[in-house]
Amino acid sequence: MHDQNMINILILDDEAFMLKLLVRMVTNLGYSEVSSSDNGFVALEKIDTQNDSPNLILLDLNMPEMDGLEFVRHLVERNYGGSLILISGEDERMQQAAEKLARAHQITVLGHLHKPASPKNLAEMISRWRPLQKDSPPEVMKAYGAEEVQSAIAKGELVNYYQPKVSVSGRQVVGVETLVRWNHPKDGIVLPENFIGVAEAHGLIGDLTLKVVTEALAQTKVWLDAGLVFKVAINLSMDNLVKLDFLESVVELVSKAGVPPQAIEWEVTESRLMGDFRVALEILTRLRLKRFQISIDDFGTGNSSMAQLRDLPFDELKIDQSFVHGACKNIKLKAMFDSSLALAKQLGMIVVAEGVEDQADWDFLCETKCDIAQGFFISPPMPNNLVEKWVKSWESNPV
């Protein structure tokens, strides 16, 4: 619980009655530093001239002269470091869109309330406010050059982490997804979003993928020999599927590793536009013929996921985490999740939900016909030497 005297609150609403009501409500909750305005331009003048900028702004969206979204843009120009609560008569979808826009501008949004807001709900939302940590600036993604990435591949600095996938109904461990990391000599563990795009843009993704595949296959053999029977998923970029010799390479690697094709699953992510569709179609179809499983990853976020689902021989569909986390309390997300799930089931596909982050997400999935769950609520990605211990722990005490 924070000190109520710490928060300088500004309330912006063009309706005089609502403005007075909100001011009274906030002061009755014990907050003493409260100012108000019925106009965006006047509010900005207060922000510019006051010694202490408001830590928290209660913002209406639909106002004459300057609406709430335009006001947010002016806050961005001023590098506003406080938080927002949207209190508006607009519908749920509008408020969600406004929240998303503000967050895209790196402004903290504590949530939204529909008019008329109750004192209880308002108190709960204001209680979420936390002071800005000035000593912790936002983390900036470091840019790495093509030569650095190429050197990392050559020197064996790439390592595989594995994230478990469990069945929703029986809660058994059914597989792991291979997620590459860069064990950088100076920067420590570097996540793939910092270097995969560079590899794709500079023709390095083939070499990178073969390194990942080789290590994953060796590890799969170790697990199989230890009695751990589950699928190991390996990510493929569309750039991997533009050369026919890729198929021969991976089939040879699988054979040499002594791993049955049924133990391996290829997850295809459409991060870039597909090149020659015919080559990709041939490679994926031949992989299926050789009894590998093919999964369409991040479904709903690519360039033409529906067209790919129609044309390519996928037998598993992974619903992107942006449609899973929070779907239990978001009508739009739930509709998108339900439609993706229904579509996959009609096509006879296995369905995996990514981004299961908390108990609410898990409980939501348990009420659906989703087959498999994956996310930090189950387990974060881990090094290979921790997987066997984690599986034993999970099997003795699943969520």
TAMOHU-V327035 format. One record per backbone hydrogen bond with DSSP energy under -1.0 kcal/mol. NH is the residue of the N-H (numbers start at 1). CO is the residue of the C=O. If there is no record, write none. Layout:
NH,CO  NH,CO
This chain:
6,3  9,33  10,56  11,35  12,58  13,37  19,15  20,16  21,17  22,18  23,19  24,20  25,21  26,22  27,23  28,24  29,25  30,27  31,26  34,32  35,9  37,11  43,39  44,40  45,41  46,42  47,43  48,44  49,45  50,46  55,8  56,8  57,83  58,10  59,85  60,12  63,61  66,64  68,61  71,67  72,68  73,69  74,70  75,71  76,72  77,73  78,74  79,76  80,75  83,55  84,108  85,57  86,111  87,59  88,113  95,91  96,92  97,93  98,94  99,95  100,96  101,97  102,98  103,99  104,100  105,101  106,103  107,102  110,84  113,86  115,88  122,118  123,119  124,120  125,121  126,122  127,123  128,125  129,126  134,132  136,133  149,145  150,146  151,147  152,148  153,149  154,150  155,151  157,152  159,181  161,179  162,382  163,177  165,175  166,373  167,172  168,371  174,165  175,165  176,231  177,163  178,233  179,161  181,159  182,190  183,157  184,182  184,188  188,184  190,182  194,191  195,192  196,192  199,195  200,196  201,197  202,198  204,199  205,199  208,204  209,205  210,206  211,207  212,208  213,209  214,210  215,211  216,212  217,213  218,214  219,215  220,216  221,217  222,218  223,219  224,220  225,221  226,222  227,224  228,223  231,174  232,263  233,176  234,265  236,267  240,237  241,238  246,243  249,245  250,246  251,247  252,248  253,249  254,250  255,251  256,252  257,253  259,254  263,260  264,261  265,232  266,293  267,234  268,295  269,236  271,269  280,276  281,277  282,278  283,279  284,280  285,281  286,282  287,283  288,284  289,285  290,286  291,288  292,287  293,264  295,266  296,316  297,268  299,318  301,298  308,304  309,305  310,306  311,307  312,308  314,312  315,294  316,294  317,350  318,296  319,352  320,299  323,320  324,321  325,321  327,324  329,326  334,330  335,331  336,332  337,333  338,334  339,335  340,336  341,337  342,338  343,339  344,340  345,341  346,342  347,343  348,345  349,344  350,315  352,317  353,372  354,319  356,374  357,355  362,358  363,359  364,360  365,361  366,362  367,364  368,365  372,351  373,166  374,353  377,356  378,375  379,375  382,162  386,383  387,384  390,386  391,387  392,388  393,389  394,390  395,391  396,392  397,393
